[in-house]
Amino acid sequence: MSPPRPRPVAASAPDPGAPAGYAQLWRADPGAWLAAGASWRGLVGPVRRRADGLAARVGTLRPAWSGIASTAAQRRIGELRSALTDVLPALVEADQALAELGARLGAAKARLGAEVARAESGGLLVDRHGAVRPPPGRPVDRAGPAVVRARAGIRDALTLAAAADREAAGRLAELTTAAGRGWVSVPPAWRPGPGAGPAEVSRWWNGLTPAERRWLVGREPDRVGRLDGVPVTARDQANRLLLADRREELLARRHALSRPLPAAPFEVDRRARLAGVEAALRGLDGLAERLAAPGPPRAYLLGLDPAGDGRAVVALGNPDRAGAVLTYVPGMTSDLADAPAELGRAARVLERCHTIGPGAETAALLWLDYDAPDLLTDAAGARRAEDAGPALHRFQEGLRATHEGPPARQTVLGHSYGSVVVGTAARDHGLGADALVFVGSPGVGVDHAAELRMPAGQVWAATASDDVIRMARPPDELARRALLAGTPLGPALAALDPHPGRLWFGADPSGPGFGGRRFPSGPHGHTGYWDPDNPALDGMARIVLGR
């Protein structure tokens, strides 16, 4: 939604003190830059198909043609194919530069609109050149502080727009120079080992030349795409190049499972596995559709693995640039098939952030990079959460290492079993976060917020009054109630709770004795925390923004 146009007070010449670029920012169309970026990204498919066609041509030449001429022809076709594949990362990079320009111009424009609206609501006048004055007849000294604040706010918005413009121009100029050299790239001499932490990876990446980085993205996308400590833009380029291959892997699994089996027990298992692959394909296609969407916020693919139930890490907005970043960890039964819907929950928090803080640069991530339990028997144990802890720790450390400019406010949100993952990671490994949020939690593996190693007052929780998770009482308590159920005094004795405030995985984080901070939720059940009319959605957004 575009901010309101400022009401001009005069058609006079610009005030010498008026900020430069004011009218230009009002006229700017952020969506046009996003669309231009999407057009560049849209060339990836045709270029890839042409490169694959050349590879197929080499395959047809080999059986029927041999000798010096054949070798030379195959070499030349291989060179042409390499020239095409070398340009693929640059097409995604051009899209990123233009999309981020559009997003930052949109944020600057929203901030400008908010500042102008605030000034005018205070009785000040803002002319078409951005000059701020008190209304006629009002003493200047009484309006002085308000005028100064309004001018500073407008100047900050214009500064953000100018910085975005300079950065995009620089990135595009570097791409143009590289294209003029024919995408000459060289492999780096060294790569970090598997035990390297995000900070070491970040230092290695920053020490590479642009040509070396493009070589790695184009030739080793699987390595680059999963390395915490590599910037979001490079990981997105690499994983987008792998997207078609990931889909082919699922199609191959579907084909292998499509043949009926004669033995009935195996046939039932085959059908179940086939249904899972079909669901994963729908999930992957849903993510691909979101990745191809031209509108804001741009999506960044930071990880995708179709093996097993499937995993995905997707960002909405660039977390390396945003001032506030949310990492959302979903709960039980989450897999690749659910990824588009789970990403939608992160998107709703982001949308509410933009409503509450117009012009604030925010990003939201779906972190589904663990094997979420599918059955209650699996969810009854903490093993899946404990296994996920190191990966979540590394991921958050990677966000810290690659962030540009002043540190962002990092918030990690866990829902249901995802809250067990977040709590366990914070307890056992520490999390690079400024706030933790738990919604619909069965406990987070600790009895007090202090055990989560977070700043005081930055552990938050909400549980709806009708959330069934409230029934996830400690195992011994459930056993006691089951034994008493058939006795005459059973109901009365069951009401005597020997473990008040405790749930399956420890103290209730939304309970008064946990030591955290509670925010309200309406009665929307276990999955309604993101419903538009639930106050919990506002609460999550305000925590992300630090408000």
C-alpha positions in Angstrom: 0.0 0.0 0.0 1.5 3.3 -1.1 1.9 6.0 1.6 -0.3 9.2 1.2 1.1 12.0 -0.9 2.2 15.0 1.0 0.0 18.1 0.6 2.0 20.8 -1.0 1.7 24.2 0.6 3.0 26.1 -2.4 4.3 25.8 -5.9 7.3 28.0 -5.2 10.9 27.2 -6.0 12.6 24.6 -3.8 13.7 25.7 -0.4 17.5 25.7 -0.3 17.3 23.6 2.9 14.9 21.1 1.4 16.3 17.5 1.2 17.5 16.3 -2.2 15.7 13.4 -3.8 12.4 13.9 -1.9 10.1 14.2 -5.0 12.1 11.4 -6.7 11.4 9.0 -3.9 7.7 9.8 -4.0 7.7 9.0 -7.7 9.8 5.8 -7.3 8.0 2.5 -8.2 9.6 -0.3 -6.1 7.5 -2.9 -7.9 9.1 -2.1 -11.2 12.5 -3.0 -9.9 11.1 -6.2 -8.5 9.6 -7.1 -11.9 12.8 -6.3 -13.7 14.7 -8.6 -11.4 12.2 -11.4 -11.9 12.7 -11.0 -15.7 16.4 -11.6 -15.3 15.7 -14.6 -13.1 13.3 -15.9 -15.7 16.1 -16.4 -18.1 17.6 -19.2 -15.9 15.3 -21.8 -17.3 15.8 -21.1 -21.0 19.6 -20.8 -20.5 19.7 -24.1 -18.6 17.6 -25.9 -21.2 20.0 -24.7 -23.9 23.0 -25.9 -21.9 21.3 -29.3 -21.4 20.6 -29.5 -25.1 24.3 -29.0 -25.9 25.2 -31.8 -23.4 22.7 -34.1 -25.2 24.2 -33.2 -28.5 27.6 -34.3 -27.3 26.0 -37.6 -26.2 24.7 -38.2 -29.7 28.0 -37.4 -31.4 30.1 -39.8 -29.4 28.9 -43.2 -30.7 28.8 -42.3 -34.4 31.8 -40.0 -34.8 35.4 -40.4 -33.7 38.8 -38.9 -34.6 40.4 -35.5 -34.3 37.5 -33.6 -35.7 35.1 -35.3 -33.3 37.2 -34.5 -30.3 37.5 -30.9 -31.4 33.7 -30.6 -31.9 33.0 -32.2 -28.5 35.4 -29.8 -26.9 33.9 -26.8 -28.5 30.4 -27.8 -27.6 31.6 -28.4 -24.0 33.1 -24.9 -24.0 29.8 -23.4 -25.2 27.9 -25.3 -22.5 30.3 -24.0 -19.8 29.8 -20.5 -21.1 26.1 -20.9 -20.6 26.2 -22.5 -17.2 28.7 -19.9 -16.0 26.1 -17.1 -16.6 23.4 -18.8 -14.5 24.5 -17.5 -11.1 24.8 -14.0 -12.5 21.2 -14.1 -13.7 20.1 -14.8 -10.1 22.5 -12.2 -8.8 21.0 -9.6 -11.1 17.6 -10.5 -9.8 18.8 -10.2 -6.2 20.3 -6.8 -6.7 17.2 -5.4 -8.4 14.8 -7.0 -5.9 16.7 -5.7 -2.9 16.8 -2.3 -4.5 13.0 -2.5 -4.8 12.6 -3.7 -1.3 14.8 -1.0 0.2 13.1 1.7 -1.8 9.8 0.4 -0.6 11.0 0.6 3.0 12.3 4.1 2.4 9.1 5.2 0.8 7.0 3.8 3.6 9.3 5.4 6.2 9.0 8.7 4.3 5.2 8.4 4.2 5.1 7.7 8.0 7.3 10.7 8.7 5.2 13.1 6.6 2.0 11.8 8.1 3.4 12.3 11.6 4.5 15.8 10.8 1.2 16.8 9.3 -0.8 15.2 12.2 1.3 17.5 14.4 0.2 20.6 12.5 3.3 21.0 10.5 3.4 21.7 6.7 5.5 19.6 4.3 5.8 21.1 0.8 6.4 19.2 -2.5 10.1 19.6 -2.1 10.2 18.1 1.4 10.7 21.3 3.3 9.0 21.3 6.7 7.6 24.5 8.2 5.2 25.4 11.0 1.8 26.7 9.9 1.2 30.4 9.3 0.9 32.3 12.5 2.5 29.7 14.7 5.7 30.8 16.5 8.7 29.1 15.0 10.3 28.6 18.4 7.4 26.6 19.7 7.4 24.3 16.6 11.2 24.1 16.5 11.8 20.7 18.1 8.9 19.1 16.1 10.3 20.6 12.9 13.8 19.3 13.6 12.4 15.8 14.3 10.4 15.8 11.1 13.3 17.0 9.0 15.5 14.4 10.5 13.0 11.6 9.9 12.6 12.6 6.2 16.3 12.9 5.8 16.8 9.4 7.2 14.3 8.0 4.7 16.1 9.7 1.8 19.5 8.5 3.1 18.2 4.9 3.1 17.0 5.3 -0.5 20.2 6.9 -1.7 22.3 4.1 0.0 20.1 1.5 -1.7 20.6 3.1 -5.1 24.4 3.4 -4.7 24.7 -0.3 -3.6 22.5 -1.6 -6.5 24.4 0.5 -9.0 27.7 -0.9 -7.7 26.6 -4.5 -7.8 25.2 -4.2 -11.3 28.3 -2.4 -12.5 30.5 -5.2 -11.1 28.3 -7.7 -13.0 28.6 -5.7 -16.2 32.4 -5.7 -15.9 32.4 -9.5 -15.2 30.2 -10.1 -18.3 32.5 -8.0 -20.4 35.3 -10.4 -19.5 33.3 -13.3 -20.6 32.6 -14.7 -17.1 36.1 -15.7 -16.6 36.2 -17.5 -13.3 38.7 -19.6 -11.4 38.4 -22.2 -8.6 39.6 -21.2 -5.2 42.8 -23.0 -3.9 41.3 -23.9 -0.5 37.9 -24.8 1.0 37.0 -25.0 4.7 36.8 -28.5 6.2 33.5 -30.0 7.4 34.2 -29.0 11.0 34.6 -25.3 10.3 32.3 -23.0 12.2 30.2 -20.2 10.6 32.7 -17.5 11.6 35.6 -19.3 9.9 33.5 -20.0 6.8 32.6 -16.3 6.7 36.2 -15.2 6.8 37.1 -17.7 4.0 34.2 -16.4 1.8 35.1 -12.8 2.4 38.7 -13.5 1.3 37.6 -14.9 -2.1 37.4 -12.8 -5.3 34.0 -12.3 -7.0 35.2 -14.6 -9.7 36.1 -17.4 -7.2 32.7 -17.0 -5.6 30.9 -17.3 -8.8 32.9 -20.4 -9.7 31.9 -22.1 -6.5 28.3 -21.2 -6.9 28.2 -22.5 -10.4 30.4 -25.6 -10.0 29.9 -26.6 -6.4 26.3 -25.4 -5.6 25.7 -28.2 -3.2 28.6 -27.2 -1.0 27.8 -23.4 -1.1 24.1 -23.9 -0.6 24.3 -25.5 2.8 27.3 -23.7 4.4 26.3 -21.6 7.4 28.5 -18.5 7.2 28.1 -18.0 3.5 26.0 -14.9 2.7 22.3 -15.4 2.0 22.6 -14.2 -1.5 25.2 -16.8 -2.5 23.3 -19.6 -0.8 20.1 -18.6 -2.6 21.9 -18.6 -6.0 23.4 -22.0 -5.4 20.2 -23.6 -4.1 18.1 -22.1 -6.9 20.5 -23.8 -9.4 19.9 -27.1 -7.6 16.1 -26.7 -7.5 15.5 -28.6 -10.8 17.8 -31.4 -9.7 16.0 -31.7 -6.3 12.7 -32.1 -8.2 14.2 -34.8 -10.5 15.3 -36.7 -7.3 11.7 -36.8 -6.2 10.4 -37.8 -9.6 12.9 -40.6 -9.7 11.6 -41.8 -6.3 8.0 -41.6 -7.5 8.9 -43.6 -10.6 10.6 -46.3 -8.6 7.6 -46.6 -6.3 5.0 -46.6 -9.0 5.2 -50.4 -9.7 2.8 -52.5 -7.6 4.2 -55.2 -5.4 2.8 -58.7 -5.1 3.1 -59.1 -1.4 0.3 -57.3 0.5 2.3 -55.9 3.5 5.0 -54.5 1.2 2.3 -53.1 -1.1 0.8 -51.1 1.8 4.2 -49.7 2.6 4.8 -48.9 -1.0 1.6 -46.9 -1.3 2.3 -45.0 1.9 5.8 -44.1 0.7 4.4 -43.1 -2.8 1.8 -40.9 -1.1 4.6 -39.2 0.9 6.7 -38.6 -2.3 3.6 -37.1 -4.0 3.0 -34.8 -1.1 6.7 -33.8 -1.1 6.5 -33.0 -4.8 3.5 -30.7 -4.1 5.4 -29.0 -1.3 8.4 -28.5 -3.5 6.3 -27.1 -6.3 4.6 -24.8 -3.8 8.0 -23.5 -2.7 9.1 -23.1 -6.3 6.0 -21.0 -7.0 6.8 -18.7 -4.1 10.4 -18.5 -5.2 9.3 -17.4 -8.6 6.8 -14.8 -7.4 7.8 -11.3 -8.5 6.2 -9.4 -5.7 7.7 -8.4 -2.3 9.2 -9.7 -0.2 11.6 -11.6 -2.3 12.2 -15.2 -1.1 15.7 -16.7 -0.6 16.3 -20.4 -0.7 18.9 -21.3 1.9 18.4 -25.0 1.9 16.4 -27.8 0.3 16.8 -31.6 0.8 14.2 -34.0 -0.6 15.7 -37.0 1.3 13.4 -38.7 3.9 10.5 -36.4 4.7 12.3 -33.5 3.2 13.8 -30.3 4.7 13.7 -26.7 3.7 15.1 -23.3 4.9 13.5 -20.3 3.2 13.8 -16.6 4.0 11.3 -13.8 3.1 13.4 -10.7 2.8 17.2 -10.7 3.1 18.2 -11.5 6.7 21.7 -10.3 6.0 20.3 -6.8 5.5 17.3 -6.6 7.8 17.4 -4.8 11.1 15.0 -7.4 12.7 15.0 -11.1 11.8 12.7 -13.9 12.8 13.6 -17.6 12.6 10.5 -19.8 12.9 10.9 -23.5 13.8 7.7 -25.6 13.2 6.7 -28.6 15.2 5.4 -32.2 14.9 4.7 -33.7 11.4 6.3 -30.7 9.6 8.1 -31.8 6.4 8.7 -30.7 2.9 5.0 -31.2 2.0 4.1 -28.7 4.8 6.8 -26.2 3.9 4.6 -23.7 1.9 2.0 -23.6 4.6 4.6 -23.2 7.4 6.3 -20.4 5.3 2.9 -18.7 5.2 2.9 -18.5 9.0 6.3 -16.7 8.9 4.9 -14.5 6.2 2.0 -13.4 8.4 4.3 -12.4 11.2 6.3 -10.4 8.7 3.2 -8.7 7.3 2.2 -7.7 10.8 5.7 -6.3 11.4 5.3 -4.1 8.4 1.9 -2.9 9.6 3.2 -2.1 13.1 6.5 -0.6 11.9 6.1 0.9 8.4 9.5 1.3 6.8 11.3 -1.1 9.2 13.5 -3.6 7.3 12.5 -7.0 8.6 13.0 -10.6 7.4 11.4 -13.9 8.4 12.8 -17.4 7.9 11.3 -20.9 8.0 13.9 -23.2 9.5 12.7 -26.7 8.8 16.1 -28.4 8.8 15.4 -31.2 11.3 13.6 -34.5 11.3 10.3 -33.5 13.0 8.4 -36.3 14.6 5.5 -37.8 12.7 3.9 -39.8 15.5 3.1 -39.1 19.1 5.4 -41.9 20.1 8.3 -40.0 18.5 7.1 -36.6 19.9 7.1 -38.0 23.4 10.9 -38.0 23.5 13.4 -35.2 23.2 15.8 -37.1 20.9 14.6 -35.4 17.7 15.0 -32.0 19.4 18.5 -32.9 20.8 19.6 -34.0 17.3 18.4 -30.7 15.8 20.1 -28.5 18.4 23.6 -28.3 16.8 22.2 -27.4 13.4 20.0 -24.7 14.7 22.9 -23.3 16.8 25.1 -23.2 13.7 22.4 -21.6 11.6 21.9 -18.7 14.0 25.6 -18.3 14.3 25.8 -18.1 10.5 23.1 -15.3 10.5 25.3 -13.4 12.9 28.4 -13.9 10.9 27.0 -12.8 7.5 24.9 -9.9 8.7 25.9 -6.5 7.1 26.0 -3.3 9.1 24.9 -3.1 12.8 23.8 -6.4 14.3 20.1 -7.3 13.7 17.7 -8.1 16.4 17.4 -11.9 16.0 14.3 -13.7 17.3 13.8 -17.4 17.3 10.2 -18.7 17.5 9.3 -22.3 18.2 5.8 -23.8 17.9 4.7 -27.0 19.5 7.5 -29.5 19.3 9.5 -26.8 17.6 9.6 -25.0 20.9 11.3 -28.1 22.4 13.9 -27.8 19.6 14.5 -24.1 20.3 14.6 -24.6 24.1 17.0 -27.6 23.9 19.3 -25.8 21.5 19.4 -22.7 23.7 20.0 -24.9 26.8 22.7 -27.2 25.4 24.5 -25.0 22.8 23.3 -21.4 23.1 21.5 -19.5 20.4 22.6 -16.4 18.5 19.4 -14.7 19.3 18.1 -11.6 21.2 14.7 -13.1 22.1 13.0 -16.5 22.2 9.3 -17.0 21.6 7.3 -20.2 22.4 3.7 -20.7 21.3 1.6 -23.8 22.0 4.5 -25.4 23.9 4.6 -28.7 25.7 7.6 -27.4 27.6 11.0 -26.4 26.4 13.3 -28.8 28.3 14.0 -26.5 31.3 12.2 -25.4 34.5 13.2 -21.7 34.4 13.8 -19.1 31.7 17.3 -18.4 33.2 18.4 -21.9 31.9 18.0 -20.8 28.3 21.0 -18.4 28.5 19.1 -15.4 27.1 19.1 -11.8 28.2 16.7 -11.0 31.1 13.2 -10.4 29.9 13.7 -11.8 26.4 12.0 -15.2 26.8 8.3 -14.9 25.7 5.5 -17.4 25.6 1.8 -17.7 24.8 -0.6 -20.7 25.1 -4.3 -20.4 24.0 -6.9 -21.4 26.7 -8.3 -24.1 24.3 -4.9 -25.4 23.1 -4.8 -29.2 23.6 -1.1 -28.9 24.4 -2.3 -28.0 27.9 -3.1 -31.7 28.3 0.5 -32.7 27.7 1.1 -33.2 31.4 4.2 -35.0 32.9 4.3 -38.7 32.1 3.9 -39.8 35.8 0.9 -37.4 36.2 -0.9 -38.9 33.2 -0.2 -42.4 34.5 -1.6 -41.4 37.9 -4.8 -40.0 36.4 -5.3 -43.1 34.3 -5.1 -45.3 37.4 -7.5 -43.1 39.3 -10.0 -42.9 36.5 -11.8 -46.0 37.5 -12.0 -45.4 41.2 -14.8 -43.7 43.2 -12.6 -40.9 44.3 -10.7 -40.6 41.0 -12.1 -37.3 39.8 -11.5 -35.6 43.1 -8.0 -37.0 43.6 -7.1 -36.2 40.0 -7.9 -32.5 40.7 -5.1 -32.5 43.2 -2.3 -31.7 40.8 1.1 -32.7 42.3 2.9 -30.9 39.4 1.2 -27.5 39.0 2.6 -25.6 36.1 4.4 -28.6 34.6 4.1 -30.1 31.1 5.6 -33.1 29.3 9.0 -31.4 28.7 9.3 -29.4 31.8 7.7 -26.2 33.3 5.1 -24.4 31.2 6.9 -21.5 29.6 3.7 -19.5 29.7 3.2 -20.2 33.4 3.8 -17.6 36.1 6.6 -19.5 37.7 8.7 -20.0 34.6 10.3 -16.6 34.7 9.5 -15.6 31.2 7.2 -13.0 29.8 3.7 -13.8 28.6 1.8 -12.3 25.8 -1.9 -12.9 25.1 -3.5 -15.3 22.7 -7.2 -15.7 21.9 -8.9 -19.1 22.0 -7.8 -20.3 18.6 -6.7 -23.8 19.4 -3.2 -25.3 18.8 -2.6 -23.9 15.3 -4.4 -20.6 15.4 -1.7 -18.3 16.8 -1.2 -16.9 13.3 -4.9 -16.2 12.7 -5.4 -12.5 11.7 -7.7 -11.7 14.6 -5.6 -13.5 17.2 -3.7 -11.0 19.5 -0.9 -13.5 19.5 0.0 -12.4 16.0 0.5 -8.8 17.1 2.5 -10.1 20.1 4.9 -12.1 18.0 5.4 -9.1 15.6 6.1 -6.7 18.4 8.6 -9.0 19.9 10.4 -9.4 16.6 10.6 -5.6 16.3 11.6 -5.1 19.9 8.5 -3.1 20.7 
